[in-house]
Amino acid sequence: MYWFSQDQASDELLGFNICWARLHVLGYDVYLAQDNNCDSDASLLLTEPLRLARGTELLDHEFVNILHAIQVVHFYCWKASALQSFKVRVGTSKIVELSKSQAEKVSDLKSLLLKDTELAETIFYSLTCRENELHCFDWTNFVAAIAAWEDYAWKLRKEIRSSLAYWRAHQSLYNVQSDKRL
């Protein structure tokens, strides 16, 4: 479902997993904590909880799955400049050095899901986060993005729940107030 290849007939011989490629182009790698066999169905692997790595560092924060991680990364890119004022303390235990075995797992999974790195970079390069190009990456700001994203998502859920009554009555999620001046 999330596999892209220039030649659709080649199936998974070339191409890439769109979710994985998007994270790769933004500078992140995925680490699956469970001992999953890399020969298993890749789409099933990406429904598992995961952690994000960058370079030789691993963020010790578990994301529900790759879609959750992508949402937070995109939110971070969207709000990067505003997050610098968002104060969150990152404990030194939150960021750990990737061990050799962890780095090998990241590499094995990458080779399974990102078979055509050049194609992925060509397609997603123009969409990269400006933060990657303009500033040095800082895990503190990224952890702030996780907290800010959770708050943002909670507010959106609350707004949607409160709009459901309007949906039932008017097939709209917006509360359109009548003009009181009439």
N, C-alpha and C positions, 0 to 999 in steps of 0.2 A: 504494500500500500504506500509506503514512503520511499520506495526505491526509484531512482532516476538513472536512466541510461540514454545516451544519444541514440543508440540503436536498440529500440525496444525489443527486438527479436533476440538480442544477446542475453536477455534476462539478467542474471546477477553476475555474469562474467566480467563486465566492466560497469562503471557507474558508481553510484554511492547512495547511501541512506540519506535522505534529505535532512532529517533532524541532526544526525551526526555531522554532516558536512557543514551545516549552518553553525554549529558550535565550533567546529574546527576552524572555520574561516574567521570567527571572532576570537580565536586564540585559546579555546578551551578543549580539554580532552575529558573523556568520561571514564570513570572507574566504577566497575560493578563489584561490590563487596562480596556477593555470594560467589561460591565456586561454581560458576556456570561453564559448561563446555562451549567453547567458541565454535564448535561444529554444529551446535543446535540452531534452531530457527532464529535468525537475528531479530525478527519482529517481536518474538517472545522475550528475548533478552532486554529489549528496550522498554518493556512494561515493568521491569524490575526496579526497585529502589537503587539509586546511584549517587555518586559523589562527583564533584567537578575538580579537575586538576588543571593547572596552568604551569607550563614549564616543568620544574621538578617539585612543585608544591601541590599539596592536596588539601582541599577545604574539607574539614571534618563536619560537614553538614549533609544530611541525607535528604535528597529530593525524592518525591514519590515515584517519578519516572522521567524519561527524557523530555516529555512535553512540559512537565512542571519546570524542569531546569531551563528549557528554552524560554518559557514565559518570564522567569526571573532574569535571565541574561538580557532579553530584549527590554524588559523594564529598566534594568541597569543602564543599558545603552541610551534609552529614552530619557532617563532622569539623571544621568551621570553628573552633570554640573550642579544640579540642585541637591544631590546627595552629599556633597562635600560639607554642607552645613548640618546634615542629619547626624547627630552624635550617637555612635554605637561603639562600644568598646569590644575589640576582638581579642580574646584571650590567646596567648601563645599556643595553647593546646588546640585551638581551632584550625590552625595552619600547621601541617606536618610535611616533612620531606617524604617524597615518594620512595618507598623501598625498591630494591632491584626487582623483587617479584611483582610488586604493584605496577611498576613501570612496564614490565613485560606483559602483564595482563592488559594494560592500556594499549600497548603496541599491537598485541594480538587481536584485540577487538577492533582497533582502528583498521588493521589490514583486512578484516572481514567486512567492515561496513563502509570503508572509504577506499575503494579500489581504483578510482580515478581522481586523485587529488587535484590535478591540473584542471579538469573539467569543473569540479566543485568550486575551486577558487575563481575560475573564469566567470561562472554563473553568479556567485554570491559576492564577489569582490566589491562591486559598486554599492552593495547594501551594508557594508561593514560598519561597525560602530565607530563613530568619529573619535571616541575616547581612546581606542586602540592606537590611533595615529597621532593624537594631540597630547596625551598625558601618559605618564607611567601608570601602569595598572596598580591598584592598591586594594588589597583584600578587605581593608576596613570599609571602604566605600561599597564594595560588593556585598559585604555582610549587612551594611545599612540598607542596601537595595532589597535584600531578602525580607528584612523587617518592614520596609516601606511597601513592598509588593503585597505582603500578607495583609497589611492595613488597607491598601487600595482594593484588593480583591474582596475583603470583608465588606467594605463600603459598597462596592458594586453589587454583591449578593444581597445586601440589605435593601438597596434601591430597587433591585429587580423584584424582590419579595413584596415590597410595598406597592409596586406597580401592577402586580398580578390582578388586583381587583379591577383596575382600569382596563386591563386586557380583556377580562371576561365581559365587561360591560360595553367596551368601545372598540375592541380589537386594536388597541394602541397601548404602548407602555408609557405614554406620556400623559400627565394630568393636564388636560387642556381646560383652563379656567374660562368660564364664559365672561364676556365683557360686561362689567357691572355698570358702565356708563350709560347703557341703553335705557 
